[in-house]
Amino acid sequence: MSGGRQSSTISVSRVCPGVGEHPCAFRRVNNVRPNPGCSVEIESDWGFGDTHRNLPARKASYLIELYSWNPGRPLLPGLLGRRLARAGYSGAPVNNFGDLLGPEIVKRVLASEGLEAGDAQANSRLFSIGSVLHFAADGDTVWGTGRNGKETNATHHFSELDIRAVRGPLTAKFLQGRGISVPTIFGDPGVLTAQFFPELSPVPGQKKHAVTIVPNLNDFPKYRRQDNVLDPRTPLADCIRRIANSELVVGSSLHGIVVAESFGVAARLVGSSHESEFKYEDYYLGTGRAMPKTALSVDEALQLGGAEPLAYDPTALLGAFPFDLWDHGVEVAVQKRS
């Protein structure tokens, strides 16, 4: 996908003394270096618990931007609508569920370690789910992101990235060709959906949908009037719940496939009229499988049934999560200031 985005920005504002470090301001855990003291209510191992009220203060605001592709819908069809969008005139956000999933996964991974999303350590930008690598800039952090096969080398304008993991080996090869170091840690963070959205798991004994068709956003108009089709712009939780409560998911939505497989639901890719095969193959290779046979139609997908099931250990992917962008290992009781 290309052209436009929506970023989820999470922040913490601190009032820092600006006169060195105050160990009473933050609790040291796991040998993590304390941050500068803050004019906040604090908890301490050194016996101090009051607020520093008499120190000259300066305001510091730290931001983590969670990148999410979510442009506004064109106000008009065709070329004129695209030109208006480029000029900044567009309608409500697209809200494609697969692109919205990334920031929510990140927040839940943080919460699993007792961290709040606003506990940022420095200004930074994190890319996670999506074929959005071409939107990255020097210094950005990448965790599970993939290249968009429709984008040329010339549309990638970075030379230095902080790579923790990528979606698959095809993305890794592309980055390595640009001289960027990439660890051999592969996986789309969407494979963690079942683990981090347990409340959306199927209820035992509840009747399931026999088939759910999940088309790519750009393919959706072709399937709009078909039975059992899930609009990928449906609210995120509803999309996940419907997919999880299906016996078979078919379609051209990559994250329809990924989310289904995370819940152990059989899935079969249907070829897209708009998307490159690159991202699909990158995902399958990144989970240790060859690219399966792609169905040419929903009918063929139903005949073929699900592809080889997911057998993927997410330990390395979770271990590569960039907790260090936040105050990992530091316990704080922060009273947020406006």
Backbone torsions as a table, in degrees:
resi	resn	phi	psi	omega
1	MET	NA	155.4	-178.9
2	SER	-151.2	163.5	171.8
3	GLY	80.7	81.2	174.0
4	GLY	111.4	156.4	-178.8
5	ARG	-162.9	167.5	166.9
6	GLN	-133.7	132.4	-178.5
7	SER	-109.7	136.0	173.6
8	SER	-92.5	112.1	-177.1
9	THR	-103.9	127.0	179.2
10	ILE	-119.9	138.4	-170.7
11	SER	-142.8	162.1	169.3
12	VAL	-136.7	133.6	177.9
13	SER	-104.6	130.3	-179.3
14	ARG	-127.5	146.7	174.0
15	VAL	-104.5	107.4	-171.8
16	CYS	-101.2	140.4	-177.7
17	PRO	-62.9	-34.0	179.8
18	GLY	76.1	16.4	-178.8
19	VAL	-127.8	43.1	-179.2
20	GLY	98.3	-170.2	-175.6
21	GLU	-101.5	145.5	178.9
22	HIS	-119.5	102.3	-175.5
23	PRO	-61.2	-19.0	178.6
24	CYS	-73.8	-11.8	-174.5
25	ALA	-80.5	-27.2	-179.6
26	PHE	-137.3	143.8	177.6
27	ARG	-80.9	131.3	178.1
28	ARG	-85.4	124.0	179.1
29	VAL	-132.2	137.5	178.1
30	ASN	56.0	33.7	176.5
31	ASN	62.3	27.3	176.6
32	VAL	-79.9	135.1	-178.4
33	ARG	-68.0	127.5	179.5
34	PRO	-63.1	149.8	174.1
35	ASN	-84.8	168.1	176.7
36	PRO	-56.1	146.1	-180.0
37	GLY	-61.8	149.9	-175.9
38	CYS	-125.4	149.4	175.6
39	SER	-81.2	71.7	-177.8
40	VAL	-141.7	166.9	171.7
41	GLU	-72.8	132.3	-169.5
42	ILE	-130.6	166.2	177.4
43	GLU	-126.1	135.7	-168.6
44	SER	-142.2	149.6	173.2
45	ASP	-88.0	-7.8	-175.3
46	TRP	-101.1	7.4	173.9
47	GLY	89.4	8.6	176.8
48	PHE	-105.2	136.8	-179.2
49	GLY	-139.7	4.3	-176.3
50	ASP	-96.8	168.6	178.9
51	THR	-85.7	139.2	174.1
52	HIS	-75.4	103.4	-173.7
53	ARG	-99.6	-19.4	-169.7
54	ASN	-106.7	17.2	-179.5
55	LEU	-101.9	144.1	174.8
56	PRO	-62.8	130.9	-173.3
57	ALA	-113.8	148.1	168.8
58	ARG	-131.0	145.3	-175.5
59	LYS	-86.6	129.2	175.8
60	ALA	-125.0	129.6	-178.9
61	SER	-121.7	124.0	-177.4
62	TYR	-108.9	134.9	-174.0
63	LEU	-124.8	134.5	167.3
64	ILE	-114.7	117.3	178.0
65	GLU	-94.8	119.9	177.3
66	LEU	-94.3	107.1	-173.4
67	TYR	-69.5	135.1	176.9
68	SER	-147.1	122.4	178.3
69	TRP	-72.3	114.7	-178.6
70	ASN	-158.3	71.1	-178.1
71	PRO	-74.3	165.7	173.7
72	GLY	-74.5	150.7	178.1
73	ARG	-72.4	144.3	178.9
74	PRO	-59.9	140.2	178.5
75	LEU	-75.7	-26.4	-179.3
76	LEU	-135.8	153.0	178.5
77	PRO	-73.2	160.5	170.8
78	GLY	75.3	-159.2	-174.3
79	LEU	-60.4	-40.3	-178.3
80	LEU	-62.8	-41.8	178.1
81	GLY	-62.0	-40.3	179.2
82	ARG	-66.9	-39.3	178.5
83	ARG	-66.5	-39.5	176.8
84	LEU	-62.9	-41.4	179.8
85	ALA	-62.6	-42.0	178.8
86	ARG	-64.3	-27.2	179.0
87	ALA	-86.3	-0.7	176.5
88	GLY	98.8	8.7	-179.5
89	TYR	-108.0	110.0	-179.3
90	SER	-152.4	171.7	-177.2
91	GLY	-93.0	-150.5	-179.0
92	ALA	-64.2	155.1	179.3
93	PRO	-59.2	150.6	-179.8
94	VAL	-63.6	-43.4	178.8
95	ASN	58.7	48.7	173.2
96	ASN	-71.6	125.0	-168.6
97	PHE	-59.4	-38.6	-178.6
98	GLY	-62.6	-34.4	179.6
99	ASP	-79.0	-24.0	177.9
100	LEU	-81.7	-16.1	-173.3
101	LEU	-68.3	-35.2	-174.2
102	GLY	-54.5	-58.0	-179.9
103	PRO	-58.9	-33.6	-179.7
104	GLU	-70.5	-38.1	175.0
105	ILE	-62.4	-45.5	-179.6
106	VAL	-57.9	-46.3	-178.8
107	LYS	-62.8	-37.4	-179.0
108	ARG	-75.4	-32.2	173.6
109	VAL	-63.6	-43.9	176.9
110	LEU	-59.3	-46.4	-178.4
111	ALA	-62.1	-31.8	-179.8
112	SER	-65.1	-20.0	178.0
113	GLU	-104.7	11.9	179.0
114	GLY	75.0	20.9	-179.8
115	LEU	-104.2	144.5	174.6
116	GLU	-97.4	145.7	-175.8
117	ALA	-59.6	-27.4	-176.9
118	GLY	-83.1	1.4	-174.8
119	ASP	-86.9	55.2	-172.6
120	ALA	-75.0	147.9	-179.5
121	GLN	-95.7	-29.4	-179.8
122	ALA	-163.9	166.7	175.3
123	ASN	-65.1	133.0	-179.1
124	SER	-162.9	171.0	176.3
125	ARG	-136.1	130.9	-176.4
126	LEU	-117.8	127.6	173.7
127	PHE	-102.4	134.3	178.2
128	SER	-129.6	-105.2	-174.8
129	ILE	-73.1	138.2	172.7
130	GLY	127.5	157.3	174.9
131	SER	-91.0	65.7	-168.1
132	VAL	-124.4	19.4	-176.4
133	LEU	-59.1	-30.0	-177.6
134	HIS	-69.9	-9.6	176.0
135	PHE	-91.1	-7.0	-176.4
136	ALA	-74.0	155.2	178.4
137	ALA	-131.3	164.6	-179.2
138	ASP	-50.3	134.2	177.2
139	GLY	92.3	-11.8	179.6
140	ASP	-69.9	154.5	177.7
141	THR	-103.3	137.9	-175.9
142	VAL	-121.7	125.9	177.5
143	TRP	-134.5	93.1	176.0
144	GLY	86.6	9.1	-179.2
145	THR	-76.5	157.6	177.4
146	GLY	-126.8	161.8	174.3
147	ARG	-79.3	147.7	171.8
148	ASN	-91.0	116.2	-176.1
149	GLY	-65.1	-13.6	178.0
150	LYS	-83.0	-13.0	-177.0
151	GLU	-93.6	135.5	179.5
152	THR	-80.5	167.6	177.2
153	ASN	-57.9	-33.6	-175.8
154	ALA	-67.9	-19.5	-179.2
155	THR	-86.7	-0.5	177.7
156	HIS	-101.4	116.7	-169.0
157	HIS	-112.0	27.6	-179.8
158	PHE	-112.7	157.8	173.1
159	SER	-127.8	-15.2	-179.9
160	GLU	-139.4	120.7	176.0
161	LEU	-131.0	152.7	175.3
162	ASP	-95.3	92.9	-174.6
163	ILE	-91.5	120.6	175.5
164	ARG	-101.7	-35.0	177.0
165	ALA	-165.4	155.3	174.2
166	VAL	-129.7	167.4	-174.9
167	ARG	-61.3	-40.1	-177.0
168	GLY	-166.3	178.4	-174.7
169	PRO	-68.4	-23.9	177.7
170	LEU	-68.7	-40.4	174.7
171	THR	-65.3	-41.3	179.1
172	ALA	-60.2	-44.4	-179.7
173	LYS	-62.2	-40.7	178.5
174	PHE	-61.0	-45.7	-179.0
175	LEU	-67.1	-41.7	179.3
176	GLN	-62.5	-32.6	176.5
177	GLY	-66.5	-18.7	176.2
178	ARG	-98.3	9.5	176.5
179	GLY	81.8	19.1	-178.4
180	ILE	-102.0	131.3	-179.7
181	SER	-73.2	133.5	-177.9
182	VAL	-132.6	124.3	175.5
183	PRO	-71.1	156.7	-180.0
184	THR	-86.1	58.6	177.2
185	ILE	-122.0	112.4	-174.1
186	PHE	-118.6	150.9	174.0
187	GLY	150.4	138.2	172.4
188	ASP	-83.2	124.6	-179.0
189	PRO	-58.0	-13.1	174.4
190	GLY	-61.2	-21.3	177.9
191	VAL	-66.8	-12.1	179.5
192	LEU	-91.3	2.0	-173.3
193	THR	-57.2	-49.3	-178.4
194	ALA	-61.1	-37.2	-178.4
195	GLN	-67.7	-37.5	-173.4
196	PHE	-103.8	-2.0	172.8
197	PHE	-125.7	55.8	-175.7
198	PRO	-62.7	-26.3	-179.1
199	GLU	-68.1	-13.3	179.8
200	LEU	-100.7	4.6	178.1
201	SER	-67.7	155.5	179.6
202	PRO	-59.8	143.2	175.4
203	VAL	-84.4	126.7	-179.5
204	PRO	-53.6	132.8	179.2
205	GLY	87.3	-11.9	-179.9
206	GLN	-75.8	136.8	179.6
207	LYS	-65.2	135.2	-178.9
208	LYS	-100.3	160.1	172.7
209	HIS	-76.4	129.5	-178.6
210	ALA	-63.6	-42.9	-178.3
211	VAL	-141.8	139.1	170.2
212	THR	-128.6	128.1	177.3
213	ILE	-98.1	122.7	179.7
214	VAL	-121.9	95.9	180.0
215	PRO	-81.3	154.8	168.1
216	ASN	-58.0	149.6	-178.0
217	LEU	-50.9	-41.5	-177.4
218	ASN	-75.6	-19.5	178.1
219	ASP	-91.9	-11.3	-171.7
220	PHE	-55.5	-41.4	-178.6
221	PRO	-54.3	-32.3	-179.3
222	LYS	-68.4	-25.9	-175.4
223	TYR	-106.6	-0.4	-169.3
224	ARG	-48.7	-41.8	-174.3
225	ARG	-97.5	9.2	-178.8
226	GLN	-84.7	147.0	177.8
227	ASP	-65.6	148.4	173.3
228	ASN	66.1	20.8	178.6
229	VAL	-90.3	139.1	177.8
230	LEU	-105.6	118.2	176.3
231	ASP	-66.8	120.7	-177.4
232	PRO	-67.8	-4.7	175.8
233	ARG	-94.4	3.7	174.0
234	THR	-61.6	146.9	179.1
235	PRO	-48.4	143.5	-170.8
236	LEU	-52.2	-51.2	-177.0
237	ALA	-62.1	-38.0	179.4
238	ASP	-67.0	-38.5	176.7
239	CYS	-62.0	-48.6	-178.1
240	ILE	-61.6	-44.2	-178.0
241	ARG	-62.4	-44.0	-179.9
242	ARG	-63.1	-44.7	-179.7
243	ILE	-63.6	-45.1	-178.3
244	ALA	-64.1	-27.7	-178.4
245	ASN	-98.3	29.5	177.6
246	SER	-113.3	153.6	175.0
247	GLU	-89.8	-27.8	178.6
248	LEU	-149.2	132.0	175.9
249	VAL	-115.7	130.2	176.7
250	VAL	-131.7	152.6	177.0
251	GLY	147.8	-179.4	-176.1
252	SER	-100.7	1.3	175.8
253	SER	-76.8	117.8	178.9
254	LEU	-57.5	-44.4	-176.0
255	HIS	-81.0	-12.8	164.5
256	GLY	-63.0	-43.9	177.8
257	ILE	-66.6	-48.4	-175.2
258	VAL	-62.1	-48.7	-178.3
259	VAL	-64.7	-41.7	177.6
260	ALA	-57.5	-48.3	-177.0
261	GLU	-66.3	-30.0	178.3
262	SER	-64.6	-30.8	178.8
263	PHE	-92.2	4.3	-179.1
264	GLY	77.8	20.3	179.1
265	VAL	-89.5	133.2	177.6
266	ALA	-61.2	142.2	-176.4
267	ALA	-145.0	145.5	178.2
268	ARG	-137.4	126.9	178.7
269	LEU	-73.8	134.5	171.1
270	VAL	-107.8	133.7	-178.2
271	GLY	-56.0	143.1	-179.4
272	SER	-98.7	144.9	175.6
273	SER	-82.5	-11.2	-172.8
274	HIS	-123.9	-21.6	-172.7
275	GLU	-103.1	147.4	174.0
276	SER	-72.3	149.8	176.9
277	GLU	-69.5	-14.3	-173.3
278	PHE	-52.2	-51.9	-172.5
279	LYS	-67.2	-33.5	179.1
280	TYR	-68.1	-47.7	179.7
281	GLU	-63.6	-39.6	178.3
282	ASP	-58.0	-43.8	179.1
283	TYR	-63.9	-50.0	-177.6
284	TYR	-62.8	-44.3	178.2
285	LEU	-62.8	-37.1	180.0
286	GLY	-67.2	-18.1	176.4
287	THR	-106.2	17.1	172.2
288	GLY	81.9	22.4	-178.6
289	ARG	-127.7	152.4	171.8
290	ALA	-75.0	157.4	176.4
291	MET	-60.8	121.2	-178.3
292	PRO	-76.5	172.6	176.5
293	LYS	-64.0	129.3	178.1
294	THR	-92.5	126.5	178.4
295	ALA	-72.1	145.3	178.9
296	LEU	-88.2	-10.7	-179.1
297	SER	-157.2	167.0	176.1
298	VAL	-62.9	-41.2	179.4
299	ASP	-58.3	-43.4	178.7
300	GLU	-66.9	-37.6	178.2
301	ALA	-61.2	-39.3	179.0
302	LEU	-66.4	-35.3	178.1
303	GLN	-69.5	-38.8	-177.4
304	LEU	-74.9	-33.1	-175.2
305	GLY	74.3	-167.0	-176.4
306	GLY	-69.6	152.0	175.4
307	ALA	-78.0	-179.9	176.5
308	GLU	-51.8	127.3	-175.4
309	PRO	-67.3	158.5	179.7
310	LEU	-69.7	128.6	173.6
311	ALA	-133.3	77.5	-168.4
312	TYR	-127.7	131.0	176.6
313	ASP	-95.7	113.1	-175.8
314	PRO	-82.8	7.7	-174.8
315	THR	-56.9	-46.2	-178.2
316	ALA	-66.6	-39.4	179.3
317	LEU	-62.8	-46.4	178.0
318	LEU	-66.1	-36.5	178.4
319	GLY	-65.9	-22.7	179.7
320	ALA	-89.5	-1.1	-178.8
321	PHE	-59.2	135.6	-174.0
322	PRO	-80.9	65.3	178.4
323	PHE	-59.3	-26.9	-176.8
324	ASP	-66.2	-13.3	173.9
325	LEU	-71.2	-19.0	175.8
326	TRP	-110.2	-178.3	-179.4
327	ASP	-84.0	64.8	-176.6
328	HIS	-67.3	129.8	178.6
329	GLY	84.7	0.6	179.9
330	VAL	-113.5	120.0	179.8
331	GLU	-91.4	127.0	179.4
332	VAL	-135.8	149.1	171.3
333	ALA	-116.2	95.0	-169.5
334	VAL	-100.1	129.1	169.7
335	GLN	-94.1	109.7	-173.7
336	LYS	-70.0	136.3	179.0
337	ARG	-108.4	144.2	177.0
338	SER	-79.5	NA	NA
